[in-house]
Amino acid sequence: MTLPTPAQIHEAQSVIYRHMPSTPQYTWPLINQRLGTEAWIKHENHTPVGAFKLRGALVYVHWLKQTQPDLEGVVAATRGNHGQGVSMAARLVGVKAVIVVPHGNSKEKNRAMQAQGAELIEHGHDFQESLEYAATLAAERGFAMVDSFHERLVMGTATYAMEFFQNAPPLDRIYVPIGLGSSICGVSAARNALGLATEIIGVVASASPSYSLSFAQRKIVPAPAQTQIADGLACRMPAARAMEVIWENVARIVEVSDAEIAAAMRIYFQDTHNVVEGAGAAPLAAAIQDQHPIRNKRIGLVITGANVDMDLFDKVLSGAFDNTFAAQTR
């Protein structure tokens, strides 16, 4: 895959900033104390849909409408944040959105997508089954499929990375969660466009290790997606084009357990009073347990989203899941 150029990232910014402002990046003293180093945090939990996915969706759907003026609708598969972004983007350009989610998906994310005007369909037991059905549905209805990994999505995610690199002090290292890969590819694009030497560290859930296994073995390795707390990281089959970028641009990938993710979610709430979903908390979890020293290095942490169901977040804050997670690791 060819990463977006600076001109393409600027083009994406011109679309995105019509509908949302840039998000903040802050350094939080209590987080710095825990890590023993200066950490800057990119707050993509502050977008209009509570996640970075809106950026790519705006760019992608805008492009579809430009290239297909008679477009009537779009179809996407999601665990939630991608679908919220696509639903909002479709509403803004005046086309119908059909969103396919697996059975048992987040109730609150489902409600949020429907509130944007989307038709919600439950199909399959995991994201991969939903994705396959969504492609069939798009063909049947004559709608455009909004892929879960695409160059236009990477153009969108590169805009948050550009904001981060340009508005925070120089970062020695940045931790980025990996779902299907658009986020870490966008970070790679922005870093390269700016000519920076920032080390990029990918983060996955140890219960959903397809990307870490693929990275280590330098081939596509599917694996069960069994994380209970980070649906944004629950990927069974890596995207080959994303892996090409990751192999070339990412220093290493860190696995974090569900227990470590839950602890990071609690830390964010205690230290910053931000609600952070599992995927968004994974970079902090990785920085806490990373075996490579981070003292005297300025690091970046990407909070990719805030969309966690209330009952799940209640269990995370109360520690109700901790014994279950601990049992998984024995």
C-alpha positions in Angstrom: 0.0 0.0 0.0 1.2 3.5 -0.8 0.7 5.9 2.1 -1.0 9.2 1.6 1.1 12.1 0.6 1.2 15.5 2.4 -1.1 16.9 -0.3 -3.6 14.1 0.3 -3.5 14.6 4.0 -4.2 18.3 3.5 -7.1 17.3 1.2 -8.5 15.1 4.0 -8.2 18.0 6.4 -10.2 20.2 4.2 -13.1 17.7 4.3 -12.9 16.9 8.0 -12.6 20.4 9.4 -15.9 21.3 7.8 -17.6 19.1 10.3 -15.3 18.9 13.4 -12.4 20.8 14.9 -9.0 19.3 15.6 -8.9 17.4 18.9 -6.7 18.3 21.8 -3.4 16.7 23.0 -2.6 17.1 26.7 0.0 16.0 29.1 -1.4 14.9 32.4 0.9 15.1 35.5 -0.6 12.1 37.3 -0.1 9.9 34.2 3.4 11.2 33.9 4.1 10.2 37.5 2.8 6.7 36.9 5.0 6.3 33.8 8.0 8.1 35.1 8.2 10.0 31.9 6.5 12.8 30.0 3.5 11.5 28.1 1.3 13.4 25.6 -2.1 12.0 25.0 -4.1 12.5 21.8 -7.8 12.8 22.7 -9.7 11.3 19.8 -12.3 10.5 22.4 -13.4 14.1 21.9 -14.7 13.9 18.3 -18.5 14.2 17.5 -18.9 10.4 17.6 -16.4 9.9 20.5 -13.8 8.1 18.3 -11.2 8.8 15.6 -13.2 6.7 13.0 -15.3 9.7 12.0 -12.3 11.2 10.2 -11.8 8.4 7.8 -15.5 7.9 7.3 -16.0 11.6 6.3 -13.2 11.4 3.8 -14.3 8.1 2.4 -18.0 8.9 2.0 -17.3 12.3 0.6 -15.1 10.7 -2.0 -17.7 8.1 -2.9 -20.4 10.9 -3.3 -18.0 12.9 -5.5 -17.1 10.0 -7.7 -20.6 8.5 -7.8 -23.0 11.5 -7.8 -26.1 9.2 -8.0 -25.0 7.1 -5.0 -28.1 6.2 -2.9 -26.5 4.4 0.0 -23.5 2.8 1.7 -23.0 -0.4 3.6 -20.4 -1.0 6.3 -19.5 -3.7 8.9 -18.5 -2.7 12.3 -18.2 -3.3 16.0 -19.3 0.3 16.6 -17.0 3.2 16.0 -16.5 2.8 12.2 -20.3 2.4 11.9 -20.9 5.6 13.9 -18.5 7.5 11.6 -20.1 6.0 8.4 -23.6 6.7 9.7 -22.8 10.4 10.5 -20.9 10.9 7.2 -23.7 9.3 5.2 -26.3 11.6 6.9 -24.1 14.7 6.1 -23.9 13.9 2.4 -27.5 12.8 2.1 -27.3 9.0 1.4 -28.6 6.0 3.3 -26.4 4.0 5.6 -26.8 0.3 6.3 -24.6 -1.0 9.1 -24.0 -4.7 9.9 -22.9 -5.6 13.4 -22.3 -9.1 14.9 -24.8 -10.5 17.4 -24.1 -9.4 20.9 -22.6 -6.1 19.8 -22.5 -3.1 22.1 -26.1 -1.9 22.7 -25.0 1.7 23.2 -23.0 1.8 20.0 -25.9 0.2 18.2 -28.2 3.0 19.5 -25.8 5.7 18.5 -25.6 4.4 15.0 -29.4 4.3 14.7 -29.6 7.8 16.1 -27.5 9.0 13.1 -30.2 7.5 10.9 -28.6 4.2 10.0 -30.4 0.9 9.3 -28.8 -1.6 11.7 -28.6 -5.3 10.8 -27.2 -7.9 13.2 -25.5 -10.8 11.4 -22.7 -13.2 12.4 -20.9 -14.2 15.5 -17.8 -11.9 14.9 -16.7 -9.0 12.8 -15.4 -11.1 10.0 -18.8 -12.8 9.5 -20.5 -9.4 9.6 -18.0 -8.0 7.0 -18.6 -10.9 4.6 -22.4 -10.4 4.8 -22.1 -6.6 4.4 -20.3 -7.1 1.1 -23.1 -9.3 -0.1 -25.7 -6.9 1.0 -24.0 -4.0 -0.7 -24.0 -5.9 -4.0 -27.7 -6.9 -3.6 -28.9 -3.3 -2.9 -26.6 -1.6 -5.4 -25.0 0.5 -2.5 -21.3 1.3 -2.1 -19.3 -0.8 0.4 -17.4 1.3 2.8 -14.5 -1.0 3.5 -13.0 -1.3 7.0 -9.5 -0.7 5.7 -9.0 1.6 2.7 -6.7 4.3 1.5 -9.3 7.0 2.1 -9.7 5.9 5.7 -5.9 6.2 6.2 -6.0 9.7 4.7 -8.5 10.5 7.4 -6.6 9.0 10.3 -3.4 10.7 9.2 -5.0 14.0 10.0 -5.2 13.3 13.8 -1.5 12.1 13.7 -0.5 15.3 11.8 -2.3 17.4 14.6 -0.5 15.3 17.2 3.0 15.6 15.8 2.6 19.3 15.0 1.1 20.4 18.3 2.8 18.3 20.9 6.5 18.6 21.7 8.8 16.2 19.7 7.8 12.6 20.6 10.5 9.9 20.9 7.9 7.1 20.8 4.2 6.8 20.1 1.9 3.9 21.1 -1.0 3.2 18.7 -3.7 0.5 19.0 -4.3 -1.8 16.1 -7.8 -2.8 15.1 -7.8 -3.4 11.4 -4.9 -1.0 10.8 -6.1 2.4 9.5 -5.0 4.3 12.6 -1.4 3.0 12.8 -1.0 3.4 9.0 -2.2 7.0 9.3 0.3 7.7 12.1 3.0 6.2 9.8 2.0 8.4 6.9 2.0 11.6 9.1 5.4 10.7 10.7 6.9 10.1 7.3 5.4 13.2 5.7 7.0 15.3 8.4 10.3 13.5 8.2 10.3 12.6 11.9 12.2 9.8 13.7 9.5 9.0 16.2 9.4 5.2 17.0 5.9 3.7 16.3 4.8 0.9 18.7 1.6 -1.0 17.8 -0.6 -2.4 20.5 -3.0 -5.3 20.4 -5.0 -7.3 22.9 -3.3 -10.6 23.8 -6.7 -12.3 23.4 -6.8 -11.0 19.8 -3.2 -11.5 18.6 -3.6 -11.8 14.8 -1.5 -8.6 14.1 1.2 -9.4 16.6 1.5 -13.0 15.2 1.5 -11.7 11.6 4.2 -9.1 12.5 6.4 -11.6 14.1 6.1 -14.2 11.4 6.1 -11.7 8.5 3.0 -13.4 6.9 -0.7 -13.1 7.4 -1.7 -15.1 10.5 -5.4 -15.3 11.4 -6.2 -15.8 15.1 -9.3 -15.9 17.4 -10.6 -12.5 18.4 -11.5 -13.2 22.0 -10.9 -10.0 24.0 -13.9 -9.3 26.3 -13.1 -5.6 26.8 -11.6 -4.1 23.7 -14.0 -4.7 20.7 -12.0 -2.2 18.7 -9.1 -4.6 18.8 -11.1 -7.8 18.1 -9.7 -8.6 14.6 -9.5 -12.2 13.5 -8.0 -11.6 10.0 -5.4 -8.9 9.4 -5.6 -6.7 6.4 -2.8 -7.5 4.0 -2.3 -3.9 2.9 -2.1 -2.7 6.5 0.5 -5.4 7.3 2.7 -4.1 4.5 2.8 -0.7 6.1 3.2 -2.1 9.6 6.2 -4.3 8.6 7.9 -1.3 7.0 7.1 1.4 9.5 6.4 -0.1 13.0 9.3 -0.9 15.4 7.4 -3.6 17.3 4.0 -4.7 18.6 3.1 -5.1 22.2 0.4 -7.4 23.5 -1.7 -6.3 26.5 -4.1 -8.5 28.5 -7.8 -7.6 29.2 -6.8 -7.1 32.8 -4.1 -4.6 31.9 -6.6 -2.8 29.6 -9.1 -2.6 32.4 -6.5 -1.2 34.7 -5.6 1.5 32.1 -9.2 2.4 31.7 -9.4 3.0 35.5 -6.2 5.0 35.5 -7.5 7.3 32.8 -10.7 7.9 34.8 -8.9 8.4 38.1 -6.1 10.6 36.7 -7.9 12.6 34.0 -11.6 11.9 34.4 -11.8 10.8 30.8 -14.0 7.9 29.9 -11.9 5.7 27.6 -12.9 2.5 25.9 -10.8 -0.6 25.9 -9.0 -0.1 22.6 -8.3 3.5 23.5 -6.8 2.5 26.8 -4.5 -0.2 25.3 -1.6 2.2 24.5 -1.4 3.3 28.2 -1.5 -0.4 29.2 1.3 -1.1 26.8 3.4 1.8 28.1 3.0 0.7 31.7 4.2 -2.9 31.0 6.6 -2.3 28.1 9.9 -4.0 28.8 11.8 -1.4 26.7 12.7 1.6 29.0 10.8 4.8 28.5 12.3 7.0 31.2 13.7 10.2 29.8 11.8 9.7 26.6 8.8 11.8 25.6 6.0 9.5 24.5 2.7 9.8 22.8 -0.4 7.8 23.6 -3.5 7.7 21.3 -6.9 7.5 22.9 -8.9 6.3 19.9 -12.3 6.4 21.5 -14.6 6.7 24.5 -17.5 4.5 23.5 -17.8 1.9 26.3 -21.2 0.6 27.5 -22.2 1.8 30.9 -22.6 -1.6 32.4 -19.1 -2.7 31.2 -17.5 0.5 32.4 -19.2 0.0 35.8 -17.6 -3.5 36.0 -14.2 -2.1 35.0 -14.3 0.7 37.6 -15.5 -1.7 40.3 -12.9 -4.3 39.5 -15.6 -6.9 39.0 -13.8 -8.3 35.9 -10.4 -8.6 37.5 -10.7 -12.2 38.8 -12.1 -13.3 35.5 -9.2 -11.7 33.6 -6.7 -13.1 36.0 -8.1 -16.6 35.5 -7.6 -16.2 31.8 -3.9 -15.7 32.1 -3.3 -18.8 34.4 
